[in-house]
Amino acid sequence: MGRYYKVLLVDDESDLLRLWKLRLESKDYQVAVAGSGEEALATFSAFKPDVVLTDLRMPGIDGLALFEAIRNLNKSVPVIIITAHGSIPEAVEATRQGVFSFLTKPIEGAALLEEVDKAIEMTGGGSSDAGQDREEWRQDIICQSAVMEELLSRAKLVAETDSTILIRGESGTGKELLAIALHKASNFRKGPFIPVNCTAIPETLLESELFGHVKGSFTGAVKSYAGLFQSAHNGTLFLDEIGDMPLHIQVKLLRVLQDRQIRPVGSSQSVTVNVRIISATHKNLEEAIRENSFREDLFYRLNVVSLELPPLHRRKEDIPLLAEHFVTILTEKKDGQGKRFTPEAMKVLVEAPWPGNIRQLYNVVENAVALTTSSLISEDLLYDAIKQHQKKILPLAEAKRQFEQQYLIQLLQTTQGNVSQAARLAERNRTDFYKLLNRHHIVPALYKD
């Protein structure tokens, strides 16, 4: 029966894993093994098992915690729990919660095979085939958490419409990857996917980059340029960091969304474009509207459907999977020699706060892979890497705020609290300078002798 089905075995006793693996492979099952719950989570989405057998008592993520994580990811995969204590309350409670069954050590080979066969028969013959079809559009998004699965279910539904989509989320949460997945699942997938970072292009060039220009329309325009809207015709244009788009370009973008036409800089002729717009921001656009830095009418045009990517600390179940994925990529680049995390190291990763989200996790894993001299990545290496990268991930607004605050404090220390003198040094009038001090809750009197 096993020829077309996959089994994931999880136990911290390697001898038992080898024995069970041989038993199952003798009946043509495809078998993957994991020495811990953390390793099992990292393996689950890539291997797509039809059945999971896991020991109950393991350090770190135990059998019940693993079952919960798997159930959040895919309720159709049966989980069989193995225990040395057949009558313990946890195992009984587990079957009430949805665990398929539990086996008692030592397990006879016939009983093991019978239970796996039964699990596959009772769940309709496994889930691998169905899983392969649904993974194609989202294959670059590494996740198994319930919050991400729910988001991706919504994303798949809206991708198949022509609605304009706004992706929200903190820096480093993977907004561009989600935009690519939406494009792959959409009616525009045969066309190009063109990403534009609104902060990376100078304001003076952004209009020309987006809408194009005609030859001679400004100094340096030595030939005509079609622009990114025309390049994305019949495809998707991804406008990243839309909250930083200058107001005068917001007006032109609104016109494109209304009329489906663009007008290149210096041209009197409009060009029709068929483009799906997906935009993204880490900013609070409602606050930007109140501050008159973002147009309300444009916001409603862009925010037809809103998808919010959760920060990494809200999807901890994905951390082992992401970390293992990054190690695989990095070791393939480096020397092809596999490396893995100790259980203690994986615990450090799962419990870290990750203010820089997935981007920070990648940087930390890259640092640890580069520095480890063995096949194991230790917790000490990770502590150092996390500490080193913690200060590098500040968003621009926060870095600016911190710099401004320290600058004001330094001025007041230099002038011993003399506001007029500090304002002259900063080349600001006294009223504006007081506003800055109030914004940062700085009291000048504290710096007087």
N, C-alpha and C positions, 0 to 999 in steps of 0.2 A: 504493500500500500504506500510505502514511504517515498517512492521515486520522485514525486513532484512536490513534496512538502518539506518545509524547513523547521528545524527545532533549535531553540536557543537554550543552552544549559548554563545554569549559574550556580556556582558553589566555590567557597574559598579553599576546598580540599582538592588539589590538582589530581591526586590519584583517582578519586571518585569521578571527576570530570572525564578523565581518559577512559575509564571503564564504561561509563554510560555512553560516551561518544561512540565507542566501538560497537556496543550493543545496537544502537540506533542506526549506525552506518551499515551494519550487517543486513538491515532491512531496507536499505536504499534511501534512508532519510538524509537530507543535507543538514549538517550540524555545525553550529557555531558555539564556542564556549567563552565564558566570562568568569574571571576569578573574584569578582565583586559586583555589588549592585551598581556602582558608578560605571564600571566597565560595561555592564549589561545595558545601561541606558545609552551609552555611547554607541553600542553595537546595534541596538534595536531598530532604529529608523533605516540604517544602511542595509541591514540583513533582511528585514521584513519577515520575521518568523511567523509560522502558522500556529505554533505552540511554544510556550515558555515554561520550562521547569526550573524552579529556583529553590535553593535551600532557605529555610526560614531564618535561622540564626547566622548572621554574618556581621562583621564589623562595618561601620559606616551605614550605608543604605541597606537595610535588611530586606527579607523577602516580602513582608507586608508593604513596606514603603515602595519597593519596586513594583509590586502589584498595583498600587494606587497610581503610580506614574504611568504605567502601561495602560491602565483603564482610562486615564485622562486622554491618552493619545489615541487608542483604538480599542473600543469596548468589545470588538468581535474576536480579539485574540485571547484564547483560553490560557489561564495561568494555573499550573499545577505546583503546589507547594510541597517541598520535601522537608521532613523533620525527623529528628532522632527521638522526639517525644510525641508519640502518636495521639495522645489524649489531651495535650495541653490546651487550655482555653483559647489561646491565640489562633490555633489552627481551626478550631470549631467556629470561632467568630469569623475567620477568614472566609469559610465556605458560605456563611450567611451574607457576607458583603459581596460575594460574586466570584470568589476564587473557584475554579472548576472542580478541583478535588485536592486531596493531599495524600502523599505516600509516606510510609514510615521506613526509616533506615533500619537495617540494611535492606536494600531493594533488590528483589529477584528480577533477573533480566526479562522474564515472561511478563511479570506484573508491570514493569516499566513500559514495555512495548504495547501491552494491552491498554494501558491508561492513555498513552499518546494517540493510539488508533481511535479510541473512544472519543477523545477531545476533538479530533479532526472530523470524525463522522457527525458528531452532535452539533458542530458549528458550521455545517454545510460545506465541508471540504476545504477549509482554509481561506486565507485572504490575500495571498501573494499576488494573484493575477489582477484583482481589482485594484490593489495598491499601486501596481506599476503604471496603470493608465493615469491615475490621478496625480502621480508625482511629476510628470513631464514638465508642466508649466511652472512648478514651484521647486524644482530640484535643487536650486542654489540656496534656498532658505532652509537652514539647518535648525530644526526645532522638533520638540515633542510635547511641549507644555500645552495644557488645556487652553490657556489664554491665547496662544499663538494659533492653535488649531481653529479656534472660534473665529479669530480675525481672518485667517486664510479662507475659511468657508464663506464669510461675507465678501472677501475680495474676489473669489471665484464668481460669485453671483453678479457683482457689479461690473466685473471685467467684461462680461458678455453683453452689457448694455453700451450705449454711446455716451453715457453720463460723464461729465467732468469730475475728476476725483482730486481731493485734497488729502495728502498724507501728513499727519502730524506725528511728532515724536521728538525726543531729546536727540542731541548730536550723538552720532555713533550707534544708533539703534537699527540701521539698515534700511533707510527710506528708499534709497536708489534700487536696492535689491528687490524690494516690494514693488516698485514701479516697473522694473523689468518683468517680474512675474505677472503683473497685471497686463502688460503689453502682450506677453506670450499667450495669455488666456483670452485675449480680446479678438474682435473682428478685424483689428488692424495689424495682427501678428505677421502678415505677409509683407507689410511695409517696414520701414526703418524705425529704430528706436534712437532718438536723438536727445542726449542729456545736456542741459545747460545749467551751470552753476551761476546764479545771478550775482554772487559776490566775487566770483573769480574774474569776471570781465569788467574792465574799467567802465565807469558810467558813460563816458564820452563815446565808447565803442559799442555799448550794449544794444542801442537802437539799431545800428547798422548790422550787428551780428544776427539779431532776431529777424528783422524785416528786410534786410538787404539794402543795397544802394546802387545808384547808377553812376557810371563813369563821370568824374568831374564834379560830383555833388558836394564834395568838400576836399580840403587839402589832403593829399595822399590817396584819394580815390582814383587811382590810375586806370582801373578797369571796373566794370560792373560786377556786383556780387549778389547772388540770389538770396542769401540769408538762410537761417536755420529753419524758419517756418516752411519755406519751399523745399528744403532738404528733407523735411519730415512729412511731405505730402503723402497721403494714404497710410501714414504710420502714426507714431506717438512722439509728442514733444514733451520731455520731462523738465519742468522748470523748478530746479532745486533752490532752496532758500528764497522763495518768492517774497517773503516778508521784507527783504532788503532791496526789492526792485524800486527804482526812483519813481516818483509820482507821475512825471510826464510820460514815462514809458507805460505805467499802469493804465493811463488813458488810452493809449494805442492798443494795448493788449485787450482792454474791455471791448474796443471797437471790433477787433478780430473775432472775439468770442460771440459778439452779436451778429456780425455780418458774414463771417467766414471768408473775409477778404483782407489782404495786407496791401500796404502801399510802401514800396521801397523808398528810402531817403533820396530826395531829389527828383522823384518821379511823380507824374500827374496821373499815372495809370494804376488801377488796382488789380491785384492778382488773386484769383479764387484759390483757397487752400482747403483740403480735406484732412484735418489733423485732430487726433485725440489729445486733449491737454490733461496731463497729470502734473500737479504741483505739489511741493512739499515745503514744510517749514518747521523749525524748532521754536519759533517765536509765538507769543500769544497775539494773534491777529486782532482779536476783539479789543485788546488794550491798544494796539497800534492804531486802530480806527479811532478810538477815543483821543489819541494823541495827534490825530490828523496826519499820520505818516503812512496810512494805508486806506485806500478807497473802499467804502462800505459796499458800493454797487459791484465792484470787482470781486470782493470777498464772497458775495452771494452767488456770483457766476462761477467762481472756482470751487465753492464748497457745496456743490450739488450733492455729492456723497463724501463723507469724511471717514477716513480710516486712521485709527490711532495706534501706533506701534508702542508697546509697553517698554519701559526701561528694563534693563537686564535683571535688576534685583527683584522684579515682579515675575520673572520666568526662570527661576533657579533650576528647574528640572532640565532646562536646555544647556546649562553651563557645562556639565560633563561631556555632552555630545559635541558642543562647539569646541571645547578645549581639545578633545581627541581629534576632531576634524582638522583643527589648526596644526596640531602636531604632525599629522599625516602629511599635510601640504608642505610644512616647513622641512621635515626630514627628507621628503622626496627631493626637494630643491637642494638640500645641503649634501647629504651623503647616502641617502637611501636606507640608512640604518634606523629601524623602528625605535621609538622611545615611548615610555608610558609613565603616568603619574603614580606615585605611591598613594595608598588610600588617604594618608594624612595630607598629602599635597592636594588631592582632589577636594578634601574637606575645606581646605583653605580657600580654594577657588569658589566653591559653592557659597561659602559664608562671607566672602568679601563684598563690600557695598557697590563697587563698580560705577562710580559717578560718570565715567567716560564710556560706559556701556560696552557693546561688542568690540568697538575699535580699541578700547583700552585692554579688554581681555586678550585680543590678538597680540597687541604690543607686549603684554606681560608674558604670554606663552612664547612669543618669538625670542624675548630676552632669555627666558629660562632654557629654551632649546639650545640657544647659542652658547650658554655658559655651562651646561651640564656635561660632565666628562664620562658619564656612564649611560646605561640604557634606562635608568630611572630618574625621574624628575622629583626632587625632594621638596618638602615644605619650606625649608630655609631659603632655597633659591627663589621660590615664589614670593615669600615675604619681602625679600630684597627688591624683586622686580616690581611688585605692587607699590612699594614705597617710592621707588624711583619714578614710576609713571604717574603717581597720584597727582603731582603738581603740574604735569604737562597737559592735562586734559581740560583745563578751564575753558568754558565758552568765552568768546571775545568780549561780550558785555560784562561778564564777571571779572575778567582780567583787567579790563578798562576801569571798572569800579574800584578794584583793589589798588591799581596804580594811582588813580586820582586821589584816593583817600590817603595813601602813604605820602604822596606829593604835598598835599595840603598840610599834613602833620609836620613834615620836614620844614616847610615854609614857616609855620608858626613857631617851631622850635628855634629856627634861625633868627626870627625877628622877636623872639621872646613874647609872643602873643600880640604883637602890634599888627592889627588887621590892615591898616592903611599901607604900611610898609610891605606887608606880604602881598597885598593886591597889586602894588606897583611892580614887585618882582615877577608876579605872574602875568603882568600886562593885562589886567582886568580891572574894570571899575569896581568901586567899593561895594555897590549894591549887588552886582553879579557875584562878587567874591563871597559875600554873606550868604547868598542863595546856595552856592557850592558847599559852604561850611554846614548849612542847615541840612542839605541833602545827605551829607555824610555824618550827621549828628556830632559834629565837632564843636566843642566849646572853647573859644580863644582864651578865656580867662585862665584855663587850666595850664596854659603855657607861659604865663607871666611869672617873673621872679617873685 
